Amino acid sequence: MAIKFNHILGALFVVVATVLLRVSDAKGGRKEAIVGGWNPITNLTDPEVVEIGKFSVDEHNKEAKTRLEFQEITKGESQVVAGINYRLVISAKDGDSPHNYLAEVWDKPWEKFRNLTSFVECSLENGEQQCMRT
């Protein structure tokens, strides 16, 4: 009987905790990353994020034999998968001319694995620069 009672109390606790977290989120409480979903990066100057941005420019330079110079990250998203995917809009100079690029990097720091999966120049559509996918 004690085991059944403890099991019911445990299940009740999980339900109550879930409801309270949902109410907290609805009222502007803490935000949690959705596994598999893209979430905005709020601190674009975080050293780890900047390192990912610089890595993407360096890797692109090696692959495309260009000489882009990293300037800054202007927008970013991350996605929790088997590691972290980063989708960053990066400002980089090509000579004296700055351009924006959309870079995607897959990072698994515990395996010391980092891979540039995409690096493309942002396009102009209807006079507006389009970088982030929707």
C-alpha positions as a printed Julia matrix, in Angstrom:
134×3 Matrix{Float64}:
  0.0    0.0     0.0
  2.85   2.43    0.84
  4.45   1.86   -2.56
  1.18   2.6    -4.4
  0.63   5.75   -2.31
  4.17   7.05   -2.99
  3.73   6.34   -6.71
  0.5    8.38   -6.79
  2.15  11.26   -4.88
  5.1   11.22   -7.3
  2.8   11.38  -10.32
  0.77  14.19   -8.71
  3.99  16.14   -8.05
  5.03  15.86  -11.71
  1.63  17.11  -12.89
  1.63  20.07  -10.47
  5.23  21.0   -11.36
  4.43  20.88  -15.08
  1.37  23.12  -14.65
  3.34  25.62  -12.56
  6.14  25.79  -15.15
  3.61  26.38  -17.94
  1.97  29.21  -15.94
  5.41  30.7   -15.22
  6.28  30.66  -18.94
  2.95  32.24  -19.86
  3.58  35.09  -17.41
  7.05  35.82  -18.83
  8.94  33.58  -16.44
 12.01  31.58  -17.33
 12.4   30.39  -20.89
 13.76  26.95  -21.68
 15.37  25.82  -24.91
 13.16  23.57  -26.97
 15.13  20.48  -27.93
 15.23  20.39  -31.73
 13.83  23.92  -32.11
 15.75  27.06  -33.04
 16.1   29.64  -30.25
 17.46  33.19  -30.55
 20.91  33.86  -29.11
 20.49  36.86  -26.82
 24.18  37.55  -26.1
 25.89  37.85  -29.48
 29.17  38.93  -27.83
 29.43  35.79  -25.68
 33.02  34.55  -26.21
 31.83  31.05  -27.18
 29.45  32.44  -29.82
 32.13  34.8   -31.18
 34.53  31.86  -31.37
 31.97  29.95  -33.46
 31.59  33.0   -35.74
 35.34  33.36  -36.23
 35.64  29.63  -36.85
 33.02  29.83  -39.62
 34.85  32.65  -41.4
 38.23  30.87  -41.07
 36.79  27.6   -42.4
 35.07  29.38  -45.28
 38.34  31.11  -46.15
 40.12  27.73  -46.27
 37.41  26.08  -48.37
 36.74  28.97  -50.79
 40.28  30.4   -50.79
 38.97  33.85  -49.79
 40.27  36.44  -47.35
 37.22  37.52  -45.42
 37.87  39.25  -42.09
 35.43  38.58  -39.25
 33.83  41.77  -37.88
 30.86  40.83  -35.69
 27.78  38.67  -35.28
 24.6   40.62  -35.97
 22.01  37.9   -35.34
 22.02  34.31  -34.21
 20.06  31.22  -33.32
 21.01  27.92  -31.75
 19.46  24.47  -31.89
 20.07  21.67  -29.41
 20.58  18.39  -31.25
 23.39  15.84  -30.85
 25.47  18.88  -29.97
 24.51  22.44  -30.87
 23.77  23.86  -34.29
 24.5   27.56  -34.64
 22.94  29.73  -37.34
 24.7   33.11  -37.34
 24.51  36.23  -39.44
 28.09  37.44  -39.59
 29.46  40.73  -40.8
 32.82  40.21  -42.51
 35.0   42.45  -44.65
 35.97  41.46  -48.15
 38.79  43.96  -48.62
 37.28  47.31  -47.59
 33.71  46.23  -48.25
 31.61  44.71  -45.42
 29.09  42.0   -46.3
 26.72  39.84  -44.27
 26.88  36.05  -44.42
 24.71  33.31  -43.02
 26.86  30.63  -41.41
 25.75  27.33  -39.93
 28.06  25.39  -37.63
 27.56  22.07  -35.85
 29.45  21.96  -32.57
 30.02  19.02  -30.19
 32.52  20.42  -27.67
 32.77  17.23  -25.6
 34.11  15.46  -28.71
 36.18  18.47  -29.82
 34.17  18.38  -33.05
 33.15  21.48  -34.98
 31.95  21.56  -38.59
 30.96  24.39  -40.91
 27.84  23.07  -42.64
 26.86  26.18  -44.63
 28.25  29.62  -45.42
 26.42  31.88  -47.89
 26.28  35.58  -48.56
 22.99  37.18  -47.55
 20.82  38.26  -50.44
 18.87  41.41  -51.24
 15.15  40.9   -51.77
 12.89  43.89  -52.39
 15.62  46.2   -51.12
 15.96  44.32  -47.81
 18.76  42.01  -46.8
 17.54  38.44  -46.25
 19.73  36.23  -44.08
 17.82  34.14  -41.58
 15.66  31.25  -42.7
 12.12  31.14  -41.44
